[in-house]
Amino acid sequence: MHQDAITLSAKLGTAAIVTSDPVLVEVLAYVSKRGPQARSAGLAFIDELRGDAGATSVRQTPELFDAGLDLYRSRLDKGYSLTDCMSMIVCRQRNVTQVLTHDHHFAQEGFEILL
């Protein structure tokens, strides 16, 4: 999966990248139990991403949290996480239709999955 993301990232070239604080929280949660080297790499990735002029990192606000919670509440039949829901809100607000993920939940909401 990681190699797929790297390969696709190279193909995308200068495409705009949009992420959000909740996604970055999940990145650090993922690496948190994998030792100091993985934690350091996770931090370096986030620092690089947030410093990239071609990338947008949307801050979590009370409004984003509430909108994500509303979507979560309306999809109780799905397995969406709250982070998924907030990400979907960000994508819709910014007219993002293609998502760099392997998560099929985004396809269920009409997004094109790139992994």
Beta strands, then each sheet from edge to edge (+ up, - down):
strand 1: 17-20
strand 2: 55-58
strand 3: 98-99
strand 4: 112-113
sheet 1: 1+ 2+
sheet 2: 3+ 4+
end
